[in-house]
Amino acid sequence: MTCPRERGAPPAAELYARRVRSVADATGAVCAPCPVCGDVSAALRFEVEGVAARVVVCDGCGLGRFHPMLGAEEIRDLYPEEYYGEPGVKFQPLVERIVRLVGERHIGFLSRGLAPGARVLDVGCGRGVILGALADRGLEVHGIELSAAAACGADQRAEIRIVSRLADAGYPEAHFDEVVIWHVLEHLQDPRGTVEEARRILRPRGRLIVAVPNFASAQARWSGAGWFHLDLPRHLYHFPLSALRRLLEDAGFDVSAAHHFSLRQNPFGWIQSALNRIPWLPRNGVYTLLQRRGGPPPYDAWTRACLWAGLVLTTPFALVATLVETLARTGATVHVVGVRRPDPQVASEALPTREASSPA
């Protein structure tokens, strides 16, 4: 893959620093039908600096979303090349190594039950962190990504298609044994269409694995507008686990499991969310410091010292909070496993007739 040349990008400190404010309006809002439940009524919840649309929460299923929804060009502008880091690398070297080691932890989970040569598709594969590890296990790996810059540095064994929607990739029906949508669904304009297309390209009884921030989690409720995993304005949708289950089941999947523990996502969510509640610290400042970028470091020396101290002091509490939320099944992020139900007509044809199954 040929990597595009880097465009101008905003300073690192500006990527994650947009202010978010909680709002409450008794009149609520009338929106386009919710992609999960179809309800058109919603309550206003958040305002985001520099974005005219506001985040509303569906009265029917609790899904958060922008109203009105952002347009394709507006969304594209939220992802400058600096967002993806250098080709194949996003974080400082030590942090990048930790991210990849922790990321490899769930490779066993993603590959469980798959025979050698099974086809796996990673939707929104980014830097392809999981694709190489899956290929090492003898799987045939594929990915789609919106940005060619994001996919630079991905494992050469992966077949990656650069498209704006999963449906545009042109995969044949029942082509894959597993489709992974790992912290991507919340970024997409059409989550229902994406899940339905995933069902089309999965073989019957194939697996769909979806990970999202849990909008109904204890971490989200405690953090409010300071919640790190809001990631506004890039996250267009905010799924409570119940809404994610409903979306998958309505699209033709049996949700077989929901997992609430993530060492990679949940402890840091507590750390950064806690620091985001301190008004004089920059929003998502620790996350910005951990990025790998050239040029002078963001923030002044005093602010950097405060952020590093905050990281060290809050880490033990964050680990305990992560264990507690996992036991309470209210993880800050969740990943669910959906199994593709066979088409009703195919399933009925596979059943023996009453006459054939009766004793002679």
Secondary structure, DSSP 4 states (H G I P E B T S, - for coil): -PPPPPPP---HHHHS---EEE---TT-EE-SPPTTT---EEEEEEEETT-SSEEEEETTT--EEEESPPPHHHHHTT--GGGG-BTTB-B-HHHHHHHHHHHHHTHHHHHTTPPTT-EEEEET-TT-HHHHHHHHTT-EEEEEES-HHHHTT--TTSEEEE-SSGGGG-PPTT-EEEEEEES-GGG-S-HHHHHHHHHHHEEEEEEEEEEEE-TTSHHHHHHGGG-GGG-TTT--EE--HHHHHHHHHHTTEEEEEEE---TTTHHHHHHHHHHHTSTTSPTTHHHHHTB--SSSPSS-HHHHHHHHHHHHHHHHHHHHHHHHHHHTT--SEEEEEEEEPPPHHHHHHHSPPHHHHS--
